[in-house]
Amino acid sequence: MWYSFVMVAVFGLVFQQFLSYRDWVDWSTKDVMNVNPGACETIIKEGGSEDITHIGNGIMLMSTGFGFLGPPGKMKAVDLNNGNKVITLNMTNIPSREDFLSSPHGITTWRDPDTGIFSVCSDQLFLYVVTHPPSEDHIEVFEVLKSLTLRYVKTIKDPKFDFMNDLVAVGKDKFYITYFARFRDYNRYMMETLMGMKNGAIFYYDGHKAREVASGFHLPNGINISPNKKVIYLAEAAAKKIRAFRRDSTNNLVEIWSNNIGTIPDNIDVDPDTGDLWIGSHPIGWKTIDTYFGSIPPCQVLRLKMHENTISEIEMIYQNDGTECSSSTVASYTAGKMIIGTVHAQSLVCDVGYLSKN
């Protein structure tokens, strides 16, 4: 009798997990409708641009070459004011390590507000890059010079930096960073994903060490901050949710809302003028997983219109079946142009002819 009860309970749990996984990967969805906001130009044909950030004046920085156990990646820039020109950035002062800039992932920048006042150097800008060497994750820190050269500054390590994804700087060498999954080994990582294990978390690094400030997430991905620096936004990929957290005086996080957006969100870009969130996302999850068997993952870009740091409306800006853009991870918008990045395929720049008003 007890054996039968246990078997029924186990079957019920397994079946429930199967239904949850089926819904997450959009098993019944085969195709998407193509949506373009205007003319689009392919600026990178392969190699991807996993994360992108706008540093002002139409200059976008991007991390390219994401892929575990592959060759070192590169940092590139796109000049939207100069024919969407792509520039591979030169680096100086770099360390002689074989694992340097291995699989560059999430990026963030921080502009020092004190420079230009009492400092000889003006407008000092720092770039932080999540990388994935074989044994542990690193944060590589660069100063972005006026010539768009990257001067290596330091490598930040911490015992908690195991399998990280994205980060957002809130001060010099201070940032929030997403702990994506517990296991680095691919087989155990897939088990963790399939079983719905909520091992993901957000850590705060204070310049010396990291500490957990939020937890219990299933594959937390992109992270960013509101223009007023009071709210942290998180893309929880496996839950198809955007979560918002209030920062307290000690940099701990208190969740204030979560919203299911019906698609797998990747990175989050925040419009500094409107506060709107631009999300690179994956509308058919199983095609993203099934790439090794020939599937072409589609692309999707959503604009989450914000009012007082909460979502007022969701607007689809771009969607493609994968022929023009495959597996979108990020989108950034400025002055009527949108740049879209992918895991390891194309990068696009699109004219945005129309945006609804807030």
FITIKE-979186 format. One record per residue (C-alpha): x, y, z. Coordinates in nm, 3 decimals, decimal comma, always signed. Example, Ala and Ser with C-alpha at 12.3 -4.5 7.8 and 13.67 -1.06 7.14 Angstrom:
BEGIN
        X        Y        Z
   +1,230   -0,450   +0,780
   +1,367   -0,106   +0,714
REM end
This chain:
BEGIN
        X        Y        Z
   +0,000   +0,000   +0,000
   +0,273   +0,243   +0,098
   +0,470   +0,147   -0,211
   +0,171   +0,231   -0,432
   +0,120   +0,561   -0,253
   +0,485   +0,657   -0,296
   +0,486   +0,560   -0,665
   +0,172   +0,766   -0,732
   +0,323   +1,064   -0,550
   +0,650   +1,034   -0,744
   +0,465   +1,002   -1,074
   +0,257   +1,308   -0,987
   +0,566   +1,515   -0,912
   +0,740   +1,400   -1,229
   +0,431   +1,471   -1,441
   +0,390   +1,813   -1,282
   +0,754   +1,892   -1,362
   +0,704   +1,770   -1,719
   +0,406   +2,004   -1,766
   +0,603   +2,294   -1,620
   +0,899   +2,221   -1,849
   +0,667   +2,183   -2,151
   +0,519   +2,527   -2,088
   +0,861   +2,686   -2,030
   +1,007   +2,564   -2,361
   +0,688   +2,654   -2,557
   +0,662   +2,296   -2,682
   +0,346   +2,356   -2,889
   +0,485   +2,666   -3,065
   +0,662   +2,608   -3,396
   +0,682   +2,948   -3,566
   +0,665   +3,321   -3,494
   +0,544   +3,613   -3,702
   +0,811   +3,849   -3,836
   +0,784   +4,205   -3,706
   +1,018   +4,489   -3,804
   +1,018   +4,845   -3,666
   +1,191   +4,972   -3,980
   +1,487   +4,891   -4,201
   +1,743   +4,658   -4,039
   +2,109   +4,611   -4,124
   +2,325   +4,314   -4,026
   +2,649   +4,455   -3,881
   +2,799   +4,126   -3,753
   +2,729   +3,802   -3,939
   +2,863   +3,558   -3,679
   +3,026   +3,562   -3,337
   +2,733   +3,726   -3,164
   +2,718   +4,009   -2,913
   +2,583   +3,854   -2,595
   +2,555   +4,184   -2,410
   +2,549   +4,548   -2,521
   +2,563   +4,878   -2,334
   +2,531   +5,236   -2,456
   +2,804   +5,470   -2,328
   +2,663   +5,784   -2,489
   +2,693   +5,971   -2,819
   +2,567   +5,673   -3,016
   +2,855   +5,445   -2,908
   +2,762   +5,092   -2,805
   +3,003   +4,850   -2,638
   +2,949   +4,476   -2,682
   +3,093   +4,145   -2,565
   +3,152   +3,897   -2,849
   +3,271   +3,539   -2,870
   +3,064   +3,391   -2,588
   +3,103   +3,012   -2,577
   +3,253   +2,784   -2,315
   +3,588   +2,621   -2,397
   +3,624   +2,837   -2,709
   +3,899   +3,086   -2,797
   +3,923   +3,415   -2,606
   +3,648   +3,661   -2,688
   +3,670   +4,020   -2,798
   +3,521   +4,351   -2,697
   +3,377   +4,555   -2,980
   +3,207   +4,890   -3,029
   +2,945   +5,012   -3,274
   +2,932   +5,376   -3,379
   +2,571   +5,448   -3,474
   +2,667   +5,796   -3,593
   +2,929   +5,668   -3,837
   +2,744   +5,428   -4,064
   +2,697   +5,171   -3,786
   +3,071   +5,104   -3,799
   +3,192   +4,804   -3,595
   +3,526   +4,846   -3,419
   +3,727   +4,571   -3,249
   +3,869   +4,744   -2,943
   +4,241   +4,744   -2,875
   +4,348   +4,655   -2,523
   +4,654   +4,770   -2,333
   +4,825   +4,651   -2,015
   +4,658   +4,310   -2,042
   +4,786   +4,017   -1,831
   +4,960   +3,721   -1,992
   +4,701   +3,463   -1,888
   +4,565   +3,200   -2,125
   +4,220   +3,234   -1,971
   +4,204   +3,614   -2,009
   +3,869   +3,725   -2,156
   +3,751   +3,367   -2,181
   +3,388   +3,355   -2,299
   +3,289   +3,719   -2,225
   +2,930   +3,741   -2,106
   +2,743   +4,020   -1,925
   +2,888   +4,371   -1,921
   +2,824   +4,697   -1,738
   +2,985   +5,040   -1,719
   +3,029   +5,295   -1,443
   +3,120   +5,658   -1,493
   +3,314   +5,817   -1,206
   +3,126   +6,135   -1,102
   +3,433   +6,270   -0,918
   +3,660   +6,284   -1,221
   +3,673   +6,614   -1,403
   +3,630   +6,809   -1,080
   +3,938   +6,749   -0,864
   +4,102   +6,498   -1,096
   +4,332   +6,563   -1,389
   +4,151   +6,290   -1,579
   +3,805   +6,385   -1,703
   +3,498   +6,169   -1,743
   +3,659   +5,842   -1,633
   +3,460   +5,540   -1,753
   +3,507   +5,182   -1,630
   +3,390   +4,862   -1,801
   +3,320   +4,538   -1,610
   +3,300   +4,208   -1,801
   +3,185   +3,867   -1,670
   +3,415   +3,596   -1,810
   +3,414   +3,217   -1,778
   +3,759   +3,060   -1,739
   +3,746   +2,679   -1,688
   +3,777   +2,675   -1,308
   +3,603   +2,990   -1,184
   +3,439   +3,306   -1,315
   +3,623   +3,638   -1,323
   +3,519   +4,000   -1,358
   +3,766   +4,180   -1,585
   +3,786   +4,555   -1,525
   +3,893   +4,808   -1,789
   +3,911   +5,183   -1,819
   +3,750   +5,301   -2,144
   +3,978   +5,567   -2,289
   +3,867   +5,847   -2,519
   +4,020   +5,666   -2,816
   +3,791   +5,367   -2,741
   +4,096   +5,175   -2,627
   +4,048   +4,951   -2,323
   +4,315   +4,980   -2,053
   +4,313   +4,671   -1,832
   +4,288   +4,766   -1,465
   +4,234   +4,450   -1,260
   +4,064   +4,111   -1,230
   +3,802   +4,069   -0,958
   +3,760   +3,721   -0,809
   +3,545   +3,586   -0,528
   +3,474   +3,232   -0,401
   +3,104   +3,293   -0,472
   +3,163   +3,371   -0,840
   +3,089   +3,021   -0,963
   +2,848   +3,039   -1,260
   +2,759   +3,404   -1,312
   +2,568   +3,572   -1,593
   +2,521   +3,949   -1,584
   +2,604   +4,243   -1,359
   +2,518   +4,609   -1,305
   +2,765   +4,855   -1,151
   +2,646   +5,090   -0,876
   +2,988   +5,234   -0,782
   +3,355   +5,187   -0,850
   +3,416   +4,812   -0,814
   +3,069   +4,774   -0,663
   +2,796   +4,583   -0,842
   +2,502   +4,345   -0,829
   +2,563   +4,019   -1,017
   +2,341   +3,723   -1,106
   +2,434   +3,373   -0,991
   +2,284   +3,183   -1,283
   +2,313   +2,822   -1,172
   +2,492   +2,607   -0,915
   +2,671   +2,364   -1,147
   +2,937   +2,454   -1,405
   +2,951   +2,099   -1,542
   +2,718   +2,083   -1,844
   +2,546   +1,755   -1,754
   +2,472   +1,860   -1,396
   +2,368   +2,206   -1,518
   +2,114   +2,045   -1,755
   +1,985   +1,828   -1,468
   +1,947   +2,141   -1,256
   +1,756   +2,312   -1,536
   +1,527   +2,020   -1,618
   +1,443   +1,958   -1,253
   +1,347   +2,321   -1,199
   +1,596   +2,368   -0,917
   +1,583   +2,728   -0,793
   +1,948   +2,767   -0,706
   +1,989   +3,108   -0,867
   +2,057   +3,424   -0,668
   +2,172   +3,785   -0,678
   +2,498   +3,881   -0,507
   +2,620   +4,226   -0,412
   +2,994   +4,289   -0,442
   +3,105   +4,578   -0,217
   +3,456   +4,620   -0,355
   +3,601   +4,352   -0,129
   +3,369   +4,051   -0,115
   +3,036   +3,923   -0,242
   +2,729   +3,841   -0,036
   +2,389   +3,703   -0,127
   +2,109   +3,962   -0,127
   +1,826   +3,768   -0,297
   +1,775   +3,400   -0,379
   +1,535   +3,127   -0,490
   +1,537   +3,194   -0,865
   +1,538   +2,954   -1,160
   +1,811   +3,070   -1,400
   +1,832   +3,444   -1,318
   +1,978   +3,613   -1,624
   +2,002   +3,986   -1,704
   +2,011   +4,254   -1,436
   +1,992   +4,633   -1,450
   +1,898   +4,940   -1,248
   +1,642   +5,220   -1,276
   +1,760   +5,570   -1,371
   +1,704   +5,692   -1,013
   +1,925   +5,403   -0,886
   +1,658   +5,290   -0,639
   +1,522   +4,978   -0,813
   +1,702   +4,669   -0,944
   +1,541   +4,474   -1,230
   +1,602   +4,101   -1,281
   +1,517   +3,876   -1,577
   +1,435   +3,529   -1,439
   +1,467   +3,326   -1,758
   +1,310   +2,997   -1,653
   +1,010   +3,166   -1,488
   +0,957   +3,405   -1,784
   +0,942   +3,686   -1,528
   +1,079   +4,032   -1,474
   +1,128   +4,103   -1,104
   +1,187   +4,436   -0,934
   +1,366   +4,496   -0,603
   +1,402   +4,803   -0,386
   +1,755   +4,876   -0,267
   +1,779   +4,955   +0,103
   +2,049   +5,158   +0,279
   +2,272   +4,850   +0,318
   +2,235   +4,746   -0,051
   +2,013   +4,454   +0,041
   +1,720   +4,390   -0,194
   +1,348   +4,375   -0,112
   +1,124   +4,241   -0,388
   +0,841   +4,480   -0,475
   +0,682   +4,308   -0,776
   +0,717   +4,038   -1,040
   +0,553   +4,016   -1,381
   +0,524   +3,721   -1,620
   +0,597   +3,849   -1,972
   +0,516   +3,527   -2,159
   +0,860   +3,481   -2,314
   +1,209   +3,385   -2,193
   +1,384   +3,713   -2,102
   +1,759   +3,744   -2,139
   +1,934   +4,078   -2,084
   +1,771   +4,405   -1,975
   +1,866   +4,748   -2,107
   +1,723   +5,057   -1,937
   +1,645   +5,376   -2,131
   +1,808   +5,650   -1,920
   +1,551   +5,910   -2,032
   +1,222   +5,721   -1,996
   +1,318   +5,437   -1,763
   +1,166   +5,187   -2,011
   +1,311   +4,835   -2,019
   +1,430   +4,687   -2,348
   +1,442   +4,307   -2,333
   +1,615   +4,067   -2,569
   +1,414   +3,748   -2,538
   +1,356   +3,397   -2,671
   +0,993   +3,335   -2,781
   +1,035   +2,960   -2,851
   +1,243   +2,805   -2,577
   +1,283   +2,456   -2,723
   +1,442   +2,594   -3,039
   +1,703   +2,769   -2,825
   +1,786   +2,437   -2,656
   +1,760   +2,236   -2,980
   +2,025   +2,427   -3,178
   +2,258   +2,125   -3,177
   +1,995   +1,933   -3,377
   +1,949   +2,195   -3,646
   +1,678   +2,423   -3,508
   +1,712   +2,796   -3,571
   +1,604   +2,994   -3,262
   +1,395   +3,304   -3,333
   +1,452   +3,656   -3,201
   +1,227   +3,889   -3,007
   +1,265   +4,237   -2,859
   +1,015   +4,376   -2,611
   +0,985   +4,728   -2,476
   +0,841   +4,736   -2,125
   +0,697   +5,082   -2,078
   +0,747   +5,194   -1,721
   +0,553   +5,427   -1,493
   +0,698   +5,494   -1,147
   +0,923   +5,187   -1,182
   +0,634   +4,952   -1,264
   +0,530   +4,805   -1,600
   +0,242   +4,998   -1,760
   +0,246   +4,829   -2,103
   +0,442   +4,571   -2,303
   +0,519   +4,650   -2,665
   +0,675   +4,411   -2,918
   +0,931   +4,605   -3,120
   +1,094   +4,327   -3,322
   +1,044   +3,958   -3,391
   +1,206   +3,727   -3,644
   +1,187   +3,356   -3,724
   +1,565   +3,324   -3,706
   +1,652   +3,382   -4,070
   +1,756   +3,745   -4,012
   +1,837   +3,727   -3,640
   +1,883   +3,412   -3,432
   +1,862   +3,379   -3,052
   +1,843   +3,740   -2,936
   +1,997   +3,817   -2,598
   +1,989   +4,197   -2,574
   +1,856   +4,514   -2,733
   +1,953   +4,875   -2,674
   +1,776   +5,183   -2,808
   +1,887   +5,541   -2,863
   +1,778   +5,825   -3,091
   +1,558   +5,620   -3,322
   +1,798   +5,327   -3,361
   +1,798   +4,988   -3,194
   +2,087   +4,744   -3,182
   +2,014   +4,374   -3,126
   +2,268   +4,120   -3,000
   +2,261   +3,740   -3,008
   +2,436   +3,451   -2,832
   +2,678   +3,369   -3,113
   +2,512   +3,465   -3,442
   +2,424   +3,802   -3,596
   +2,408   +4,156   -3,464
   +2,163   +4,402   -3,617
   +2,093   +4,773   -3,619
   +1,731   +4,866   -3,694
   +1,563   +5,199   -3,755
   +1,269   +5,240   -3,517
   +1,011   +5,436   -3,705
   +0,751   +5,455   -3,430
   +0,724   +5,416   -3,053
   +0,400   +5,462   -2,862
   +0,403   +5,734   -2,597
   +0,407   +5,660   -2,226
REM end
